[in-house]
Amino acid sequence: MHLKAAEPAAADDRARPVGRAGRRTGRRVGPSRTAAPRWRSRTMKGLAYAAPTAVFVAVFFLLPLLLVGQMSLSDWPLLAGDRGINAPENYTDATGTTLFWPAVRFTLLYTVIVTVVLLGLALLLALLVQEARPGAGFFRAVYFLPSVLGLASASLLFWGLYSPTTGPLGHLLETLGLVDDPVSFLSTPTSALLSTVFLIVWKFAGFYMLILLVGLQRISQEVFEAARMDGAGRGQIFRAITLPLLRPSLALTLLLCVTGSLLAFDQFFILTKGGPDNSTVTVVQLIYREAFQRLNLGTAAALSIIVLAVLLLLNALQFRGLRHADTS
């Protein structure tokens, strides 16, 4: 009788938590009643914070992307006209235009030149202003200042500078005796390309310099000091330490530069308008011509989908190469 009555009591005592003095407290151990409401409250707060961004992405990216996909598979005139499915006619028309392959070749050439020159100059500027020496802050601000200006405004500025009649650059060269006649910077395909490259390098070199400068300052100075103590020169330090540790920043700048160059439009539209003789027509300019000059939104949408697919492929290859380099 006594043993049977004591067993439930012992089990009940084991279920109670032990206090600091080793005594059994009166509280029972069990799941917290406030855990589930707290979890739900945090989830709702997270959803509330993410909702504006999700709505923005859905309205201004996903829905237009779906609309462009539908347009690329349909006969979709800009003004009045019947709309019907005509896949894949828009894609064959887009790649069969006379300017498609010249525009692709020119865009790739422009991308290669801008990427090499811009990243090389940005890295050089970042190395020059890396150390905290007198005047370094001033030069950082001066190099970064052109990137604050909008691309369209910078293109209009250089259009005025390049003007053979009113532009100061041609008259300056003539005054210095370097040329006999005012220079027309945009009259030939080569000069138009190089003049546009100069504009882009002037505008974006400081922006990419800032990204690389942040990457350089994240590298511990102890690594450089240890390399100098081992007798490594500047060239060896740059190749063996700076470049490998700067790889994430270089990958980011490479991604931004390639993507921006493939989507080049403003600078050529304002400076050259695709001339002379359609030699500076980019792929995005070709999309603009199909949509707003030939009034054929279906073909323009097909070109847009092709450009999007190429950009996704290039970005995926770049990310894969970066991950492979980090694991090797």
Secondary structure as GFF3:
##gff-version 3
##sequence-region A 1 328
A	DSSP	alpha_helix	2	14	.	.	.	ID=ss1
A	DSSP	alpha_helix	35	57	.	.	.	ID=ss2
A	DSSP	pi_helix	58	62	.	.	.	ID=ss3
A	DSSP	alpha_helix	63	72	.	.	.	ID=ss4
A	DSSP	beta_strand	74	75	.	.	.	ID=ss5
A	DSSP	beta_strand	84	85	.	.	.	ID=ss6
A	DSSP	alpha_helix	89	96	.	.	.	ID=ss7
A	DSSP	alpha_helix	100	128	.	.	.	ID=ss8
A	DSSP	alpha_helix	136	144	.	.	.	ID=ss9
A	DSSP	three_ten_helix	145	148	.	.	.	ID=ss10
A	DSSP	alpha_helix	151	162	.	.	.	ID=ss11
A	DSSP	alpha_helix	168	175	.	.	.	ID=ss12
A	DSSP	alpha_helix	189	217	.	.	.	ID=ss13
A	DSSP	alpha_helix	221	229	.	.	.	ID=ss14
A	DSSP	alpha_helix	234	237	.	.	.	ID=ss15
A	DSSP	pi_helix	238	242	.	.	.	ID=ss16
A	DSSP	alpha_helix	243	245	.	.	.	ID=ss17
A	DSSP	alpha_helix	247	262	.	.	.	ID=ss18
A	DSSP	alpha_helix	266	271	.	.	.	ID=ss19
A	DSSP	alpha_helix	283	292	.	.	.	ID=ss20
A	DSSP	alpha_helix	297	327	.	.	.	ID=ss21
###
